[in-house]
């Protein structure tokens, strides 16, 4: 792959925010040990959370945080795509629509009326969708928030014209590698670890709880088997479906699995 | 007609713009446009199980997720009449110390200081004062390391639950942070000294300061809401006094600049109301500054943050040394229908939550009042005060001055978006 032309000038990087909590941009700022080196290696040409100085495009690399939830964002992403040679979706909002994609399973105007006194002032789309639903994306980095070490790896890979080294396996295997006793098998907790993209380092099982899926679906997950295994153990109404419908709810594999869980007839008390 | 337009505010969390129309030294129009898109948290929290709430509300803000988690769990514990153990409470405070440290170090050095030093960003500042920025990043990292040791990661930590924590964090990893915390406290003291040397614009405003106050600790997680006007309000009565006044005042803002009944939350309010509860080193350094309290200059909230930074390092050291996990990490919950409210002091100000739950622990109603929503009418009122000065400045200088004022509030627009509004105020011409 050749992402960045080999020139004497530093590659120009732009960081954009769409609908989000700012956490993934903050992950870049949280590269405390690397930030100044990064700033001397690439030209941070557009990054409003960091600087009011804006250099005009085109940019070699564009990094987009957040999902598309307004008509303005739907237009803006097209402009962003056109000014960036290599476009990266940063985090679960940008790759799957984020927590705000829960509106996709309800009526957005009902939510708007619940929250706002004057919903007529709002401009929003019925759905929250990933960047890839609007423009071609060259690389997706999952995570809510992303792991900052992954961000460093991606930038290093781009600078060295090589493929970034992503964790290939689901959270479940990260757990095994860390030697954490399985919370699902040993304690009966619902855990999405077997079907969720690795990269967090199995944080939740390490904290004594099940994985809640904030890194999105792993490519090889057997969702049907997991749902069948988890549902009888639901501790509150629709626990399995809720788990699947949270941070990565709009990702196709999660959508299908949550639909399946909701369609499955409930068993009687199984506790 | 002269206008000052800042289409996108830089170095704030979230997206907003600013428009000021001036005519004959008078402001004819001010708009703080919050175009950060609405995300409807209070809508989609309905129907979730209470234990999901702290994971979801954390996502309102990547800079202050702990504040959202703490206000959520406090409210839900109140709804269930659950008391957390003193050890859980202490660990929650330690976690909050971590968030204050990372958030304040970020704001002081990366978001506000570049304005005072005439730089577009901290990266430019690093070119002329590399040690200052390196130390700032190190200070910030220590806060994140505390969060990581307790919560697994610093942004959207995973260990907080209603009732306490999923698991006690490892004491060895936590105590390993002590040398860095000690370094951080000295660096924070230097930050206070340095903050006194910065050239703050002159602006004194007779704010109504509002913050959580507790007689025995620096109020961030329990106590009553104190106002500098002498009111004291319990958490349960918060919406009776503040929410209604808030709405009323944002309507009543027309024609008023100051004294319009707006109020200020955040570091200035906390320091002015709660300085007697600061830890000793923070008290001493505050005394040494010889500053007259109350501080009324919004730009000088940077000094208040610096003093708080000393306090939170000092408190973090004490809590880390005392940390000895024993007993259950979380209380057992007995579900029942009910309602509860809770509040805590996010680094940028008071954050109030209220939930109704049913007998299965499912959320029936959620209300969240973030700090920046409370401060927005105040920011706009300050811009009115600033306007006569702005009109005499060159466009670029006026823009930076207005932007600086907004940034000094450390507004978290991502959080406040549900307060989204677009206001155009016509004052009439004089």
Interface residues (C-beta under 8 A of the other chain):
Chain A: X17 X18 X19 X20 X21 X22 X23 X24 X25 X26 X27 X29 X30 X32 X33 X35 X36 X39 X44 X48 X49 X50 X51 X52 X53 X69 X70 X72 X73 X98 X99 X100 X102 X103 X106 X108 X110 X111 X112 X114 X115 X116 X118 X121 X122 X124 X128 X144 X145 X200 X203 X204 X206 X207 X208 X209 X212 X214 X236 X237 X239 X242 X246 X247
Chain B: X8 X9 X10 X11 X12 X13 X14 X15 X35 X36 X37 X38 X39 X40 X41 X42 X43 X44 X46 X48 X49 X52 X55 X56 X59 X60 X61 X62 X63 X65 X102 X106 X110 X114 X120 X121 X122 X123 X124 X126 X130 X133 X134 X137 X138 X140 X141 X144 X151 X152 X153 X154 X155 X156 X158 X159 X161 X166 X167 X360 X361 X362 X403 X414 X418 X420 X421 X422
